[in-house]
Amino acid sequence: MDFSARKMEYPALSITGMAFPSFSPTLYTRQANNRVHRTSPLVSDSTGETVHSLGRACAVQFESVDIQEHLWPLTRSNEQIDAVLQGVKKNPGLVLYSLVEEDVRKLLDDGCREQGVPTVSVLDPIFAAFANHLGLHKRGLPGRQHVLDEEYFQRIDAMQFALAHDDGQGVYDIDEADVILTGVSRTSKSPTCIYLANRGVKAANVPYVPGISLPQELLALKGENSPLIVGLTKDPAQLVQIRRNRLRMIEEHADTDYVDLETVREEVSTARRFFNERNWPIIDVSRRSIEETAAAILQKMEQRQSNKDE
């Protein structure tokens, strides 16, 4: 059986599929650019999303250090742990794991201890807090957060909705959305909707194009029971740069109003006035990641729901 690992490098976050024999030598060297390179094996009995996210959240707090991760997902058997330990031996580093089965955890801890490699169970403090608060013991069943339950199918439904209502499509039933994003071109409407869909939120997006009216189906949405409509805006200079990069990708080199700074400034200003006239909340995404923009939208949705409940 071929147990493979995904290799992730910070800060570029390049991800490639790679089997153990292909691992490069351990990167415990200081480079000419004065950045320190370290290796961090990540082991999970599920998809690896949790341990990867926690590892990244911690790693980015250390400046001048590049962390190269080797991720082993779906690790649930002794045979798989043996393969992990072989990989750790070739690329030693702080081992982070999210394993819930005691026998599997012990095998990994013991094997790493023999190699003199430290291990951290990233979920143990949270398990302990929950157990103390609830007065219960954890079940120790891997992958429980990925069961095919109602919440799972809600996310799938939300994803299908986002794809069917991307870039102004499917406006005939846009009133079924939880949130609708609008904004000028290249304000990250589509990826934000996809991210929200993965959280179970039915999100649609409609582009704001100067001189072209938004769909009547959108403009007619009013009242506290209608979808939340959010306007996205961005710094004009950043928009121009992003749009130029986009045009280069599609090998379009002609200069047009699409990338003219003064025209884009007016476009952004007009869109903002339009949103303000309708009392739509506005989020400036200039210095926000997709995750941060989505978090701000979720916060506005929660505030709106709280106001309705009062």
PyMOL commands that set and color helices and strands:
alter all, ss='L'
color gray80, all
select helices_A, chain A and resi 20-22+49-59+78-90+102-115+124-134+144-146+150-164+166-168+171-176+189-197+216-219+236-249+257-259+261-277+290-309
alter helices_A, ss='H'
color red, helices_A
select strands_A, chain A and resi 4-9+14-19+36-44+65-72+95-98+119-121+179-183+203-207+228-233+282-284
alter strands_A, ss='S'
color yellow, strands_A
deselect
rebuild
show_as cartoon
